[in-house]
Amino acid sequence: MCPKAKIFIDFHGSVIAQHVADRSWDINKFVMYLRQKQNLPWKEIFMKFYARLCDFQCDDCGERFIGAELNHCSFHTLTPKFSAGVNQG
């Protein structure tokens, strides 16, 4: 289930929101774009990718989200609170 995916209705009437990968996307071109056009240092490029790989779970609603969307919760308006050494907040 992908909350940002385009919604489809199947032949049973069920709502489906499934992420579909863009087959034309090229990671090499994207990295070079970030480095050359955006003039980002390698450390920031690494952190952009790393933030997409780390996932967390909300203690209140149980929804999972990636680190890149840490401050973009669509369910909660308060800032996240994390305990020391814990990946959930």
C-alpha positions in Angstrom: 0.0 0.0 0.0 1.4 3.4 -1.0 -0.3 6.5 0.3 1.0 8.6 -2.6 0.0 6.1 -5.3 -2.7 6.6 -7.9 -5.9 4.9 -6.7 -7.5 2.2 -8.7 -10.8 0.3 -8.3 -10.5 -3.4 -9.1 -13.4 -5.4 -10.6 -14.5 -6.4 -7.1 -14.9 -2.8 -6.1 -11.9 -2.8 -3.8 -9.7 0.3 -3.7 -6.1 -0.4 -4.6 -3.3 2.1 -4.1 -0.1 0.3 -5.1 3.2 1.9 -5.9 4.5 1.3 -9.4 8.2 1.8 -10.1 9.2 4.1 -13.0 11.3 1.8 -15.3 12.9 4.8 -17.1 14.4 6.2 -13.9 18.2 5.9 -13.8 20.1 6.2 -10.5 23.3 7.2 -12.2 21.7 10.1 -14.0 20.0 11.2 -10.8 23.2 11.2 -8.8 25.0 13.2 -11.4 22.1 15.6 -11.6 22.3 16.2 -7.8 26.1 16.6 -8.0 26.4 18.8 -11.0 23.1 20.7 -11.3 22.2 21.0 -7.7 25.8 21.3 -6.6 25.3 19.0 -3.6 28.3 17.6 -1.7 28.7 13.8 -1.6 27.7 13.7 2.0 24.3 15.3 1.3 23.7 13.0 -1.6 24.5 10.0 0.6 22.1 11.3 3.3 19.3 11.7 0.7 19.5 8.1 -0.2 20.0 6.9 3.4 16.9 8.8 4.4 14.9 6.8 1.8 16.1 3.5 3.2 15.4 4.0 6.9 11.9 3.3 7.9 10.1 4.1 11.2 6.7 3.2 12.7 4.4 5.7 14.4 3.6 4.8 18.0 0.1 6.5 17.8 -1.3 5.2 14.5 1.1 2.3 13.6 1.8 3.7 10.1 5.2 3.1 8.7 7.1 6.0 7.0 10.6 6.7 5.7 13.2 9.0 7.3 12.9 11.4 4.4 9.3 12.1 5.4 10.0 12.5 9.1 8.4 15.9 9.4 5.7 15.3 6.9 3.2 13.1 8.8 -0.2 13.4 7.4 -1.9 12.0 10.5 -0.2 14.0 13.3 0.4 17.7 13.5 2.8 17.6 16.5 6.5 17.3 16.1 7.9 13.7 16.6 9.4 12.8 20.0 12.1 10.2 20.1 13.6 8.5 23.2 17.4 8.0 23.3 18.5 5.0 21.3 15.0 4.2 20.0 13.9 4.3 16.3 10.2 4.8 17.2 8.7 8.0 18.2 
